[in-house]
Amino acid sequence: MNQRDGDRHKQRQQKLKQTVDAKVEAATIDKGVLLVITGNGKGKSTSGFGTVLRAVGHGLNCKVAQFIKGQWECGERNVLEKLGVPFEVMKTGFTWNTQDRSADIEAAEKVWQQIKPALADESVDLVLLDELTYMLSYGYLDLDEVLEALNNRPAHQHVVITGRACHRAILEMADTVSEVKSVRHGFEAGIKAQKGVDW
């Protein structure tokens, strides 16, 4: 890189730094955030678990509810439980396997009632509601009850919600929404789910 290119690069980076610094200075609200990770791509739950791991690394008290999944071994649960993070797990597997709506509703309600107190607990810093979106779109849980619990949680408490097709009401109340887009998935090419990568 010649001197002229180096100078231009430095000028661009200085301008970028000024923009970023101004945004950092303007962000003055300190509160618990509601994060939604949705979309059709792979990695929503993994991202949610990564947030829990980060929080635990900073000494935060976290709790996790896993809806839909639960029959397979879960690498993230293996690690996080060893770090003292309690899990409430539906343990029914995918709905296309159970094919029993009433049993799925009962299992979802049980997990919801187990995790709901955490959403009112001042000592809990972060709650992950993994795959909650399906419970609402399938009508397994009452939307108004979930919204009320999210709205009334402690002011400092963070909540991460994962899953496809997140309900509009939750998207509107969320502070941060990320959409994971699928470009290609190995499963569509006949590659079976890989331990340590897919689960």
VENCOR-V8277 format. One record per residue. N is the residue number from 1. RES is the residue in one small letter. PHI is phi in degrees with one decimal (none if undefined). OMEGA is omega in degrees with one decimal (* if undefined). Layout:
n->N res->RES phi->PHI omega->OMEGA
n->N res->RES phi->PHI omega->OMEGA
//
This chain:
n->1 res->m phi->none omega->179.0
n->2 res->n phi->-82.1 omega->-175.7
n->3 res->q phi->-59.6 omega->-178.1
n->4 res->r phi->-63.0 omega->177.2
n->5 res->d phi->-63.2 omega->178.4
n->6 res->g phi->-61.9 omega->179.5
n->7 res->d phi->-65.3 omega->179.3
n->8 res->r phi->-62.6 omega->178.5
n->9 res->h phi->-60.4 omega->-179.2
n->10 res->k phi->-62.3 omega->179.1
n->11 res->q phi->-63.7 omega->178.4
n->12 res->r phi->-61.6 omega->-178.5
n->13 res->q phi->-68.5 omega->176.9
n->14 res->q phi->-65.5 omega->178.5
n->15 res->k phi->-65.4 omega->177.4
n->16 res->l phi->-62.2 omega->179.6
n->17 res->k phi->-60.8 omega->178.7
n->18 res->q phi->-62.2 omega->179.5
n->19 res->t phi->-64.6 omega->-179.9
n->20 res->v phi->-65.0 omega->-179.9
n->21 res->d phi->-60.1 omega->179.8
n->22 res->a phi->-65.7 omega->178.8
n->23 res->k phi->-67.0 omega->178.4
n->24 res->v phi->-63.1 omega->-179.4
n->25 res->e phi->-66.9 omega->-178.2
n->26 res->a phi->-77.0 omega->-179.3
n->27 res->a phi->-82.8 omega->-174.3
n->28 res->t phi->-113.8 omega->-178.2
n->29 res->i phi->-80.0 omega->179.4
n->30 res->d phi->-117.5 omega->-176.9
n->31 res->k phi->-156.4 omega->172.8
n->32 res->g phi->-67.1 omega->-177.9
n->33 res->v phi->-110.0 omega->173.2
n->34 res->l phi->-104.0 omega->-180.0
n->35 res->l phi->-108.9 omega->175.5
n->36 res->v phi->-119.3 omega->176.5
n->37 res->i phi->-118.9 omega->-172.0
n->38 res->t phi->-131.4 omega->-179.9
n->39 res->g phi->111.8 omega->-175.5
n->40 res->n phi->-91.9 omega->-176.0
n->41 res->g phi->-85.1 omega->178.7
n->42 res->k phi->-80.6 omega->172.5
n->43 res->g phi->117.3 omega->-178.7
n->44 res->k phi->-67.2 omega->178.8
n->45 res->s phi->-63.5 omega->179.8
n->46 res->t phi->-58.3 omega->177.4
n->47 res->s phi->-64.5 omega->177.9
n->48 res->g phi->-61.6 omega->178.6
n->49 res->f phi->-65.8 omega->176.5
n->50 res->g phi->-62.1 omega->177.3
n->51 res->t phi->-65.7 omega->176.9
n->52 res->v phi->-61.5 omega->180.0
n->53 res->l phi->-60.3 omega->177.4
n->54 res->r phi->-59.9 omega->-178.7
n->55 res->a phi->-63.2 omega->177.8
n->56 res->v phi->-60.7 omega->178.3
n->57 res->g phi->-61.0 omega->177.3
n->58 res->h phi->-97.8 omega->176.7
n->59 res->g phi->82.8 omega->179.5
n->60 res->l phi->-80.3 omega->178.8
n->61 res->n phi->-89.9 omega->-173.7
n->62 res->c phi->-123.3 omega->174.1
n->63 res->k phi->-137.7 omega->-175.9
n->64 res->v phi->-131.8 omega->168.4
n->65 res->a phi->-118.5 omega->177.5
n->66 res->q phi->-111.9 omega->175.2
n->67 res->f phi->-98.9 omega->-180.0
n->68 res->i phi->70.7 omega->-175.5
n->69 res->k phi->-75.8 omega->175.3
n->70 res->g phi->140.5 omega->179.4
n->71 res->q phi->-81.8 omega->177.7
n->72 res->w phi->-80.6 omega->169.9
n->73 res->e phi->-62.7 omega->-178.2
n->74 res->c phi->-123.6 omega->-178.0
n->75 res->g phi->-57.9 omega->-179.5
n->76 res->e phi->-65.3 omega->178.6
n->77 res->r phi->-64.6 omega->178.3
n->78 res->n phi->-55.1 omega->-178.1
n->79 res->v phi->-76.9 omega->-172.3
n->80 res->l phi->-66.8 omega->177.0
n->81 res->e phi->-64.1 omega->176.6
n->82 res->k phi->-65.5 omega->178.4
n->83 res->l phi->-91.3 omega->174.4
n->84 res->g phi->91.3 omega->179.4
n->85 res->v phi->-88.1 omega->178.6
n->86 res->p phi->-77.5 omega->-180.0
n->87 res->f phi->-119.0 omega->166.2
n->88 res->e phi->-111.7 omega->-170.5
n->89 res->v phi->-125.2 omega->-178.4
n->90 res->m phi->-66.4 omega->173.6
n->91 res->k phi->61.7 omega->178.9
n->92 res->t phi->-101.9 omega->-176.7
n->93 res->g phi->78.5 omega->-176.9
n->94 res->f phi->-79.7 omega->-175.9
n->95 res->t phi->-62.7 omega->179.2
n->96 res->w phi->-72.8 omega->174.4
n->97 res->n phi->-86.4 omega->-175.5
n->98 res->t phi->-72.9 omega->-179.8
n->99 res->q phi->53.1 omega->-178.4
n->100 res->d phi->-135.6 omega->-174.2
n->101 res->r phi->-58.7 omega->-176.8
n->102 res->s phi->-64.8 omega->177.7
n->103 res->a phi->-67.7 omega->178.5
n->104 res->d phi->-65.8 omega->178.4
n->105 res->i phi->-62.2 omega->179.4
n->106 res->e phi->-61.7 omega->-179.9
n->107 res->a phi->-67.1 omega->179.1
n->108 res->a phi->-64.6 omega->-179.6
n->109 res->e phi->-63.3 omega->179.5
n->110 res->k phi->-62.6 omega->179.5
n->111 res->v phi->-64.9 omega->179.1
n->112 res->w phi->-59.8 omega->-179.5
n->113 res->q phi->-67.1 omega->177.6
n->114 res->q phi->-76.3 omega->-177.0
n->115 res->i phi->-91.4 omega->-175.7
n->116 res->k phi->-53.9 omega->178.9
n->117 res->p phi->-59.3 omega->178.3
n->118 res->a phi->-63.7 omega->-179.7
n->119 res->l phi->-76.1 omega->175.8
n->120 res->a phi->-120.0 omega->-173.3
n->121 res->d phi->-95.9 omega->-179.5
n->122 res->e phi->-60.8 omega->-176.9
n->123 res->s phi->-82.0 omega->-178.9
n->124 res->v phi->-95.2 omega->-176.8
n->125 res->d phi->-89.7 omega->-176.5
n->126 res->l phi->-147.6 omega->177.1
n->127 res->v phi->-124.5 omega->173.1
n->128 res->l phi->-101.6 omega->175.4
n->129 res->l phi->-108.3 omega->-173.6
n->130 res->d phi->-74.8 omega->179.4
n->131 res->e phi->68.8 omega->178.2
n->132 res->l phi->-60.7 omega->-174.8
n->133 res->t phi->-55.8 omega->-179.6
n->134 res->y phi->-65.5 omega->-178.1
n->135 res->m phi->-62.9 omega->179.5
n->136 res->l phi->-84.8 omega->-178.6
n->137 res->s phi->-69.3 omega->176.8
n->138 res->y phi->-84.7 omega->-178.6
n->139 res->g phi->75.9 omega->179.8
n->140 res->y phi->-77.9 omega->178.3
n->141 res->l phi->-121.2 omega->180.0
n->142 res->d phi->-79.9 omega->-178.1
n->143 res->l phi->-57.8 omega->-177.2
n->144 res->d phi->-61.5 omega->178.6
n->145 res->e phi->-65.7 omega->178.7
n->146 res->v phi->-65.6 omega->179.5
n->147 res->l phi->-60.8 omega->179.6
n->148 res->e phi->-62.5 omega->179.4
n->149 res->a phi->-63.8 omega->179.0
n->150 res->l phi->-67.3 omega->-179.2
n->151 res->n phi->-67.8 omega->-174.2
n->152 res->n phi->-99.7 omega->-179.2
n->153 res->r phi->-67.0 omega->177.5
n->154 res->p phi->-56.1 omega->-172.5
n->155 res->a phi->-59.7 omega->-177.3
n->156 res->h phi->-88.2 omega->-169.4
n->157 res->q phi->-79.3 omega->176.2
n->158 res->h phi->-95.7 omega->176.0
n->159 res->v phi->-132.7 omega->175.8
n->160 res->v phi->-115.5 omega->178.4
n->161 res->i phi->-118.6 omega->179.7
n->162 res->t phi->-121.1 omega->174.1
n->163 res->g phi->129.5 omega->179.5
n->164 res->r phi->-72.3 omega->170.3
n->165 res->a phi->49.8 omega->179.7
n->166 res->c phi->-61.8 omega->-178.9
n->167 res->h phi->-61.5 omega->-177.7
n->168 res->r phi->-53.6 omega->-177.6
n->169 res->a phi->-62.7 omega->178.2
n->170 res->i phi->-74.9 omega->177.0
n->171 res->l phi->-58.6 omega->-178.1
n->172 res->e phi->-70.0 omega->-179.2
n->173 res->m phi->-87.2 omega->-176.2
n->174 res->a phi->-68.1 omega->174.9
n->175 res->d phi->-82.5 omega->-178.7
n->176 res->t phi->-132.7 omega->177.3
n->177 res->v phi->-127.6 omega->174.9
n->178 res->s phi->-117.6 omega->178.3
n->179 res->e phi->-111.2 omega->179.2
n->180 res->v phi->-91.7 omega->-176.1
n->181 res->k phi->-100.4 omega->177.2
n->182 res->s phi->-90.0 omega->174.1
n->183 res->v phi->-100.7 omega->177.7
n->184 res->r phi->-159.7 omega->176.7
n->185 res->h phi->-133.8 omega->-178.0
n->186 res->g phi->-56.2 omega->-179.6
n->187 res->f phi->-58.5 omega->179.8
n->188 res->e phi->-66.3 omega->177.7
n->189 res->a phi->-98.4 omega->176.1
n->190 res->g phi->90.5 omega->178.6
n->191 res->i phi->-85.3 omega->-177.9
n->192 res->k phi->-72.3 omega->-179.4
n->193 res->a phi->-58.8 omega->-173.7
n->194 res->q phi->-101.8 omega->177.1
n->195 res->k phi->-59.7 omega->179.2
n->196 res->g phi->87.5 omega->178.2
n->197 res->v phi->-117.8 omega->-178.6
n->198 res->d phi->-97.6 omega->179.8
n->199 res->w phi->-155.6 omega->*
//
